[in-house]
Amino acid sequence: MPATPPPKRHPYHQWAPDARALDLVGDKWTLLIVRDLAAGPRRFVELQRVLPGISTEQLRSRLNRMVADGLLTRQRYREVPPRVDYELTQRSRELLPVLGALARWGYDWAWTAPREGEAIDIGAILRIAPGLVDAPRSLSATAELVVSRTDGSTRHYAISVRRGDTTISEQDAPDAAARVSGSEADWIDALGPGADRGALRVNGDERLAQVVLDGLCAGAARGVRAA
């Protein structure tokens, strides 16, 4: 266990396991930072890019707090300009199933088509894959998900399942057993409340692709109960 961090600014002061957990992860942005580091270490500027709406000071403060709480490690490199990477600890990796459960609740009770003004990053949903994809232990393979964005860029996500565990990295996977690709609009249709996967293109192991997509879209397929 990490050393006891400095006192929280606004603790719940309640001897209960949920209150203790919220003392650590209940602040705004904390769980989204965990989500966006699920695919591997990121630099400060990369976290700013995937967390639209957070100020530089908010991000710096939250990262410092999470390092103190043993949720992140900070690695400094002797480079010019200086480079600092943030990475999840085992303590925070065990929050990924919690994020998956929270995402399922969001699918069931709060999911709609994108609202006006909402930032759209398909990766923000795909990075929850370790908490959403429930693969059989007999399945051991990697699926590459490809998103063609409106700005002309392409994002690649490698989702690997091994003995029931799911991991994600943001990189090409040339040896992937399955490849699922589509435009940003295609992925919005697939992950949205209608769960329309018809425009996505699947190559390779269709069973693997189905397992991954079922995990990512399962909540959406049940439709919206509350707007």
Backbone torsions as a table, in degrees:
resi	resn	phi	psi	omega
1	MET	NA	142.9	178.2
2	PRO	-69.3	161.3	177.9
3	ALA	-62.6	153.2	179.6
4	THR	-63.3	123.7	-177.3
5	PRO	-76.8	170.7	175.3
6	PRO	-57.9	158.0	-179.3
7	PRO	-58.7	144.8	176.0
8	LYS	-69.8	151.8	179.2
9	ARG	-71.2	-38.7	-178.2
10	HIS	-131.3	67.0	-179.1
11	PRO	-73.2	160.2	179.4
12	TYR	-80.0	-19.4	179.7
13	HIS	53.3	47.6	179.8
14	GLN	-137.9	130.5	-179.1
15	TRP	-83.4	81.8	178.9
16	ALA	-151.7	141.9	-174.6
17	PRO	-63.5	-35.1	178.6
18	ASP	-68.8	-37.7	177.7
19	ALA	-65.8	-40.1	177.7
20	ARG	-62.8	-41.0	178.5
21	ALA	-63.5	-43.4	-179.2
22	LEU	-68.9	-26.1	172.7
23	ASP	-57.2	-32.7	-176.7
24	LEU	-91.8	-38.2	-170.2
25	VAL	-124.2	7.3	-175.6
26	GLY	-82.4	-9.5	-179.9
27	ASP	-72.8	151.3	176.7
28	LYS	-57.2	138.5	176.7
29	TRP	85.5	-22.6	-172.4
30	THR	-59.1	-49.9	-178.0
31	LEU	-68.3	-32.1	178.0
32	LEU	-70.6	-31.8	174.6
33	ILE	-65.6	-42.4	175.8
34	VAL	-59.1	-46.7	178.4
35	ARG	-56.2	-45.6	-172.8
36	ASP	-80.7	-6.1	171.9
37	LEU	-102.9	2.3	-178.7
38	ALA	-63.9	-26.9	-178.5
39	ALA	-88.6	0.3	178.6
40	GLY	131.7	176.0	-177.0
41	PRO	-61.1	149.9	175.8
42	ARG	-138.2	154.2	172.9
43	ARG	-85.5	165.2	-179.0
44	PHE	-54.2	-47.8	-176.3
45	VAL	-67.0	-30.0	177.4
46	GLU	-69.6	-37.6	176.3
47	LEU	-66.4	-38.1	175.5
48	GLN	-59.7	-38.5	-177.8
49	ARG	-66.0	-39.9	-175.7
50	VAL	-91.2	-1.8	178.7
51	LEU	-121.5	69.3	179.9
52	PRO	-62.4	136.1	179.4
53	GLY	105.7	-17.6	178.7
54	ILE	-88.8	136.9	178.8
55	SER	-82.5	161.5	178.4
56	THR	-57.3	-43.8	-178.9
57	GLU	-68.1	-40.2	177.2
58	GLN	-60.4	-45.4	-178.7
59	LEU	-64.9	-44.5	179.6
60	ARG	-60.5	-45.2	-179.5
61	SER	-63.3	-43.8	-178.1
62	ARG	-67.0	-41.2	178.8
63	LEU	-64.0	-42.0	178.2
64	ASN	-61.0	-41.4	-179.6
65	ARG	-65.4	-42.3	-178.2
66	MET	-68.5	-34.9	174.2
67	VAL	-64.4	-44.4	179.3
68	ALA	-62.5	-33.0	-178.7
69	ASP	-84.0	0.3	179.2
70	GLY	77.9	18.1	178.9
71	LEU	-90.8	-24.1	-179.2
72	LEU	-134.1	155.6	165.9
73	THR	-109.9	150.4	177.7
74	ARG	-118.2	121.6	-179.4
75	GLN	-113.5	120.9	178.5
76	ARG	-100.7	137.8	179.2
77	TYR	-116.6	143.5	179.4
78	ARG	-83.2	80.3	-179.7
79	GLU	-130.4	164.6	175.6
80	VAL	-124.7	116.3	-2.0
81	PRO	-69.7	163.3	-178.0
82	PRO	-57.7	143.9	179.4
83	ARG	-122.7	132.6	177.1
84	VAL	-130.9	125.5	177.9
85	ASP	-107.9	143.9	174.4
86	TYR	-113.8	139.4	-176.7
87	GLU	-142.6	149.3	178.2
88	LEU	-69.2	145.0	168.9
89	THR	-92.3	171.5	176.9
90	GLN	-60.4	-34.3	179.1
91	ARG	-57.3	-44.0	-178.8
92	SER	-83.0	-27.4	176.8
93	ARG	-61.0	-30.6	179.4
94	GLU	-73.2	-2.4	172.9
95	LEU	-84.5	-11.6	-174.8
96	LEU	-62.1	-40.6	173.8
97	PRO	-63.4	-31.8	176.8
98	VAL	-65.6	-43.3	176.8
99	LEU	-62.7	-37.5	177.0
100	GLY	-62.7	-43.7	178.6
101	ALA	-64.4	-39.3	178.4
102	LEU	-65.0	-39.9	178.5
103	ALA	-64.5	-40.9	177.9
104	ARG	-62.2	-40.8	177.2
105	TRP	-62.3	-40.6	177.2
106	GLY	-63.1	-40.8	175.9
107	TYR	-60.2	-42.9	-175.4
108	ASP	-72.3	-35.5	-167.0
109	TRP	-122.1	-9.5	-174.2
110	ALA	-138.5	7.6	-168.8
111	TRP	-89.6	135.2	176.2
112	THR	-144.6	176.3	167.7
113	ALA	-62.3	161.1	-179.6
114	PRO	-54.4	134.9	178.1
115	ARG	-87.3	157.0	178.5
116	GLU	-58.7	129.9	178.0
117	GLY	89.9	-10.3	179.6
118	GLU	-76.0	135.2	174.3
119	ALA	-70.5	137.2	179.1
120	ILE	-112.9	116.9	175.4
121	ASP	-138.2	103.4	-178.0
122	ILE	-56.0	-32.7	178.7
123	GLY	-59.6	-28.3	179.7
124	ALA	-62.7	-30.0	176.1
125	ILE	-85.3	-43.4	-177.1
126	LEU	-63.2	-30.8	-179.0
127	ARG	-68.7	-11.0	176.1
128	ILE	-85.8	-0.3	-176.4
129	ALA	-49.3	-40.4	179.6
130	PRO	-59.5	-24.0	178.5
131	GLY	-99.8	-10.4	-176.1
132	LEU	-106.9	-36.4	-174.3
133	VAL	-84.2	118.8	179.8
134	ASP	-109.6	88.8	-174.9
135	ALA	-91.3	145.1	175.3
136	PRO	-63.7	148.8	-177.6
137	ARG	-64.2	-21.4	-179.5
138	SER	-75.4	-14.0	-176.7
139	LEU	-93.1	127.6	-179.5
140	SER	-141.8	98.1	-175.2
141	ALA	-168.4	174.4	179.6
142	THR	-123.2	136.1	174.0
143	ALA	-113.1	136.8	176.2
144	GLU	-103.2	125.1	176.0
145	LEU	-105.9	130.5	-175.1
146	VAL	-121.7	127.6	-179.7
147	VAL	-117.8	118.1	175.0
148	SER	-91.7	114.3	-172.4
149	ARG	-87.8	162.3	-177.4
150	THR	-66.3	-21.7	179.6
151	ASP	-84.6	3.9	178.6
152	GLY	94.6	-10.4	179.0
153	SER	-83.3	164.7	179.0
154	THR	-128.5	134.1	178.0
155	ARG	-111.4	137.4	-179.1
156	HIS	-118.4	136.0	-179.4
157	TYR	-131.7	123.6	178.9
158	ALA	-101.8	114.1	179.0
159	ILE	-107.7	116.0	-176.8
160	SER	-110.1	136.5	175.1
161	VAL	-117.0	130.3	-179.5
162	ARG	-143.4	116.2	175.6
163	ARG	52.0	41.7	177.1
164	GLY	87.8	-9.4	179.4
165	ASP	-97.8	144.8	179.8
166	THR	-121.3	133.8	175.8
167	THR	-129.7	160.3	179.2
168	ILE	-135.8	143.6	171.0
169	SER	-138.8	153.0	-178.5
170	GLU	-100.7	87.3	-177.7
171	GLN	-164.7	165.3	173.7
172	ASP	-64.3	151.0	175.1
173	ALA	-134.4	76.2	-174.3
174	PRO	-60.3	-24.8	-178.9
175	ASP	-98.4	14.4	-178.2
176	ALA	-61.2	144.2	179.4
177	ALA	-75.7	-23.7	178.8
178	ALA	-141.0	149.1	178.6
179	ARG	-134.2	124.9	178.7
180	VAL	-118.0	122.8	-175.5
181	SER	-134.4	155.9	178.2
182	GLY	-179.8	168.1	175.5
183	SER	-74.2	168.4	176.4
184	GLU	-57.2	-40.2	178.9
185	ALA	-64.1	-37.9	178.5
186	ASP	-63.0	-41.8	-179.4
187	TRP	-70.6	-34.8	175.6
188	ILE	-61.6	-41.9	177.7
189	ASP	-63.4	-41.3	-176.5
190	ALA	-70.2	-39.2	-176.1
191	LEU	-91.7	-12.8	-179.4
192	GLY	-73.9	-178.9	-174.9
193	PRO	-62.5	-24.3	178.0
194	GLY	-79.3	-17.3	-179.9
195	ALA	48.9	46.8	-178.5
196	ASP	-91.2	100.3	-177.8
197	ARG	-92.3	4.3	-170.6
198	GLY	-56.1	-30.9	-176.4
199	ALA	-88.3	-11.1	178.7
200	LEU	-72.5	141.9	179.7
201	ARG	-102.9	126.5	-178.2
202	VAL	-113.7	127.1	175.2
203	ASN	-125.3	140.8	177.3
204	GLY	94.3	-142.8	-173.8
205	ASP	-68.2	101.6	-176.7
206	GLU	-68.4	-32.9	178.2
207	ARG	-62.8	-45.4	178.3
208	LEU	-60.9	-47.1	179.2
209	ALA	-58.9	-40.0	-179.5
210	GLN	-64.7	-43.0	179.3
211	VAL	-60.4	-46.1	-178.5
212	VAL	-65.4	-47.5	-178.5
213	LEU	-67.5	-36.7	177.3
214	ASP	-60.9	-38.9	179.0
215	GLY	-67.4	-45.2	-177.1
216	LEU	-71.7	-30.3	-173.4
217	CYS	-109.7	0.9	-172.0
218	ALA	-58.0	-45.7	179.8
219	GLY	-65.9	-39.9	-179.4
220	ALA	-63.0	-34.4	-177.2
221	ALA	-65.6	-22.5	179.3
222	ARG	-81.9	-6.5	175.7
223	GLY	85.1	178.2	-175.7
224	VAL	-99.3	132.5	176.6
225	ARG	-101.7	-24.0	179.6
226	ALA	-147.1	135.7	179.6
227	ALA	-86.5	NA	NA
